[in-house]
Amino acid sequence: MLAITKDTGIFYNLLLRIHKPKKILEIGTSFGYSTLWFADAMSKNSKIITIEKNPKKIKFAKDNFHKAGVANRIEIKEGIARDVLIQLSKSKLKTHEQFDFIFIDADKEEYPFYFDICLPMLKKNGIIAADNIIFPKRFKKHIKKYLNHIRGVKSVKSITFPIGNGQELSFKI
């Protein structure tokens, strides 16, 4: 199971402690390692929505969330990320509810789509972060397409951090 590295977890934990998000969206739960780093940095009143399609990974993640005592702040949406995001974006547009932080770590070929559908759901001064920007090299073609795409979006400023497998942070201005 792919997961962020420990130094990436520490990086996001520190970033989120400074940013103080109330609502996080995570695309790609896996077994919940990154989710736990996020939950640790957030206040007790905050919420994380995380998307995962693999039922075995969801069970593993739920067990991890319960053991860590944060399960009540995490909602897992089971399904294909593209489909779940389309449904989520429709409901968010109706309620005008937005996220403070969005983390993309799922199907690399879908990163541009994930970014585009998530950007309207992100608050001003919010952050969209993406993992695997530098490694593994097998994703290079998809990541290059993603970086070219987001660098053309005028409403964000983006930067690559060489932490873990490489992180791209895009700040909505």
Secondary structure, 3 states (H helix, E strand, C coil): CCCCCHHHHHHHHHHHHHHCCCEEEEECCCCCHHHHHHHHHCCCCCEEEEEECCHHHHHHHHHHHHHHCCHHHEEEEECCHHHHHHHHHHHHHHHCCCEEEEEECCCHHHHHHHHHHHHHHEEEEEEEEECCCCCCHHHHHHHHHHHHHHCCCCCEEEEEECCCCCEEEEEEC
